[in-house]
Amino acid sequence: MTTLIVECSISEREARFHRPQVSSLREAIVWQPVTNGWRQLYGNFAELGISIEWHDFEVKSKVPFEWSRSFHPESLELCLNLTGGGLVQKEASTLNFGPLTAGFYAPGKTELRAWRNPGERHRFVTVEFSPRFLREHLLQCDGALNSLVEKFVLTGTGPSGLGETHRLTAEQEQLITQLQRPPSFQGARRLWYQGKLLQLMADFFFQKEEKDELFCDRQKRLARERVDRVVAILRQNLAEPPPLEDIGRKAGCSPFYLSRIFSRETGMTIPQYLRKLRMERAAEMLKSGKYNVTEAAMEVGYSSLSHFSQAFCQTMGCCPALYPMKPTATADTKEQPTVKESQFNQSAETRNV
């Protein structure tokens, strides 16, 4: 995925006081400064009442990139934020987005203002819902809707307002990747996207009281929260991951149980997920042009360049020396784990016996 460097031309004074004129702008024009950093994945807001869009760009200047000009009047927009920070503001209230968070907001008649932080790479998905689409799919739901969503359903119009932000679960993080590359046949693509839209609505538009939560639902929620905690720990300690016993202690369960629920929720073991995070971080470093292969390998915990190259090639599709060029060959050699990964695997296997 191409990362764009955005040179914003708005002055800091203009960024602070400029009011977006959404009705007079098409979204494609709004995102023109990041031509290849924005693309529509599915839908058409005007015709279908739904639009899923992918964003990947970098704001290089010291001025925030104005984001609110892309909002559709009277829509409800859900943002699934992977990297980069930003905010959405209504009068004195602010909705803040950090890495791996999600939340929704309603622009009303261009009553919200929003910016993306300067000097950061921004990767996120937005899903725009029309009042008609929400009413069609949620009108029969009895209660438990978030109050802002409920106004859309009951009135059929789009009032302005801010929802809440939540931390993305491992499953939701994986869904963002799937939205960009749907694992379905072309003919079934529309059905696949419609199913994922309903899943996102069920995940974010309902507010649940803990006392009404079923036991099985509570167990699933706790499992997701523990997995999210593990992912956060791994992200913070890529080069020196703590032992599995310490991770289990921080997650509040035994290493054996943690390994089992982690594999069930993510489809990967903890060491496999650690390797994925390491390669993604190394890829970002190499793409920036500020690090060479040796520096990237050391930064993510590899002391052997050959092991790092094999792992990178299997994960990213090309050798690190060529990245981010398009790969010309695929490595067919089996990856050899680093010493730390081997110890991590042995620890997990010992506990599983």
N, C-alpha and C positions, 0 to 999 in steps of 0.2 A: 504493500500500500504506500502510495506516494505521500510524503509529508511536505506541506507547503509552508514557506516562510512568508508571513504576512507583514507588510510594511504599512501600518495604519497612518492615514493622513490627517486624522482628526486631532486637534490640539487637546491638551488636558482640559482646558476651559470648555471646549465644545463637547467633550466626552461627558462632562459633568452636567451641562445644562441643555444639551440637544434633546429634543423630543422626537421620537421616531414617527414617521408618517407611513404606517404600515399599509394603509389602504391604497396608496399610490405606488407601491413598489411590488414587483413580483419577486418571489423568493430567489429565483435564479440570479436576479440583478443584485439582491442583497449580498449573496455569497460570491459575487464576481471576483472580489479580491483573493478568494481561495478557490479558484476555478476547479482544480482537481482535488481539492480537499473536502469537497461536498458532493454527495451524489444520492439520488433517490433509490432506495432499495425495493420499495413496493408501494402501490397505491397511487391515488390522485385525490388530493383533498377536495378540489372543486367538484369532482364527479362522484367519487366513492365515499367522501367524508372521512377518509383515512389516508395517512401518508407516513411511511417509515423512511428515515433518512440517516445516512452515515456521514460523520464529520471527522476529518483527520488533518489538522493543520497546526502550525506553530506561529505564535504572535511574537515577533522578534523585537518590535519597538517597545518603548516605555509607556505607550498609551494603550489602555484596554481596548479590545475589539468589541464594538457594539453588536450585541447579539439579539436584542429585542426587535430589531427591524425585520427579522425573519418570521416573527410570530403572526399567525393568522388571527384576525379579529374574531372574538367570540368562540375560539377553539379551546380545547383542553389539551395541554402538551405534557407528555411524559418524557423525562430525560434520563437516560441510562448512561452514567458518566464513568468512563474508564480512567482517563488521565486528565490532568489539568484542572484548574479551579475556576469557578465563576460564581455569579450571583444573579438572582432575580429579585427585583425590588418593587414593592407597592407602598408608596408613601413612607411610613416609618418602619414597615415590616420588611424583612429580608429573608430569602431562602438561599442558603449557601450550598454550593456543590463542591465537594472535594473528590479526590480519587476514589473509585469504587463505591460511589453513592448513586442513589436514584431518587427522583421526586417529581411531582407534577405541579402545574400552575396554570392559571386561566388568564389570558391577556385582557379579556373583556373587549372594550372598544379602544384598543391601544393604550391601556392604562398602566401597563407594566413597563419597567425599564430593566435592561440586563446587559452585563458585560462579561467578557472572558479575560482572565488575568494575562497581563503582558509577560513576555519572557518564558512562556511555558508551551509545551506541546499538548494539544487538546484532542482527545479521541473520545467520541461519544455518539450515541444513537438517540434521535428524537422520534417520538411517535405522536402525531397530531390527530386528535379526534374531533369530529364535528358534533354539535348537539344532537343532530339527527341520528348519527351513528350510535352515540351513547344511549339515547332514548330507545332506539330499536333493540339494543342488546341487553339493557339493564332495567327496563321498565317493569319486567316481571319479577325482578329480585325483591324479596320481602325484607326490607330493613338492612342494617349493617353497612350501608354505603357511607363513604366519607361524605361529610356535609357539603363540601364543595361540589363533588360529583353528583350528589343527590339533587342539587339545584338545577343542574343541566337536565337531569332525567325528568324532574317534576314540571319544570317550566318550559323545556324545549328551547331555551336560549342559553347564551354563554356569559354569565356574570364573571367579573374579574375576581381573582383571589389567589392565595398561595396555599399549597398543600403542605406536606411534610417530606423530609428527606429520610431515607433509610439506607443502610449499608447493603450493597449487593451481596447476595448469596453466591456460592460457587456455581450453583445451577444457573442463576441469572447471568453470571459472568460468561458462562459457556454459551448461553443463549445468544448473547451479543455477537459472538463469533459465528454462530449458525445463521443469524439474520443476514450476515454479509455473504455467506456461502451456504445456502440451504441444502441440507442433506436429503434431497428429494428429486424425483424426475421432473423435467421441465413441465410436463403436462399436469403434474400435481402441485406445482409451485403455489398456485393461488390458494388451494385448500390448506397447504402447509402454513402459509403466512396467516391465514384466517384463524387457524388453530392457535398459533403463537400469540396473536392479538388477544384472543379470549383468555389465554393463560396470563398475559401481562395485566389485563383488566382485573382478573381474579386475584392476582398477587398484590396489586397496589391500590385498587379503588374501594376496598372494603376495610372497615376498621373493626377489629375483633377484640372483644373483652376477654381477658384471661379466664374469667369465671365461666364463660360459655365455651371455652376451648375443650374439645374432646381429648381424651387421653392419648389416642393415637396421633392426633394432630399436634399435641404438645411434644410428643416424642420426636416427631419429624422436625418440628421447629427447633428443638434443642440440638438435634443432630446437625441441622444446617448451621446453627450458630457456632457449634464447636468446630465444624469444618471451616467456617469463615475465620475463626480465631487462629486456626492452624495456618491458613493461607497468609494471614496478616503477620504471623510470627516468621514464616519462611521469607516473606518479602523483606522484612526488616533485618534478616540475618542470612542473606544469600551466600556470603563467603564463609561464614562460620555458623551453620545451623546447629541449634542445641540438640542434645540427644533426645531420642523418642520419649524416654521416660520424663524428661523435663517438659516436653511439649504436652504430653498427656496430663501432667500435673497442672499446667496452666489452662488446659482446656477443661479440666474437671472430670476426667475419666481415665480408665486404665489404658495403657498403650495398645493392648490387644483390641479393645473395643473401639478405640479411636481409629486404628488402622482399618478396621472393618467398615465403619460408617464413612470414613473418608473415601475408600474405594467405591462404596455404594453410591455416594453423592456425586463424585467427580469422574468416575470411570478410570481413575488412575490411582496408583499407590502414592504414598507420601514422597518417597524418593523420586518417582517419575514426575510428580508435580513440581518438586524442587528443581529438577533438571529443566523442565519447561520454563519456569520462572527465570532461571539462570540464563537460558538461551535468549529469551525475550529481552532481558536486561542487556545482555551482551550485544544483541542486534541493535538496540537503541544507541548504545555507545559507539558502535562501528558506523552507524548511519550518520551520527553527528559529525564525524570526521575529526573529532578531538582525541580519539584513542586509536592505537594500533591493536593488532590481534593479541599480542602478548599482554598488553595492559588490560584489555577486556577480559581475557582469560583469568588473569590474576584477580581482577576485581570481583568476579563471580565465584571464586573459590577453586579454580583449576590450576594446579602446578605443572601439569603435563600438557604441552601444546598439542600433541597428537591426540590425546583423549578429548581435549576441548574441541579440536577440529572435527573429530568423528561425531561427537555429540551435536555440534552445531549443524553439521551437514545433514544428519538424520532429522533434526528438528526443523530447520529453516529451509532445507532443500538445496543449499549450495555451501561451498566451503567459506569460512570466514574471510579469507583473503580476497574473495570476489564480491562479498556482500557490500552494498545492496544491489549488485548487478544481477541480471536474470541468470539463473543457473543453467549451465550447459551440460552437466552430468550429474547423476545421482549416486551418492556413495552407497556401496553394497556391502560394506564391512560392518561387522557387529561392533556396537559401541562398548568400550571398556570404561567402567565407572571410575571416578576418582576415589582416592583413599577415603575421603569423608563420606561419599555416597556408599561405598562398600560397607563402612562401619555402620552407616545408617540402616542399610538393608539387613545386615547381620543382626542389629539390635531388634528390628521389627520381626525378623524370622524367629529369633530366640523367644520373643514374647508370644508368638503365635503357636508355638509348640505346646 
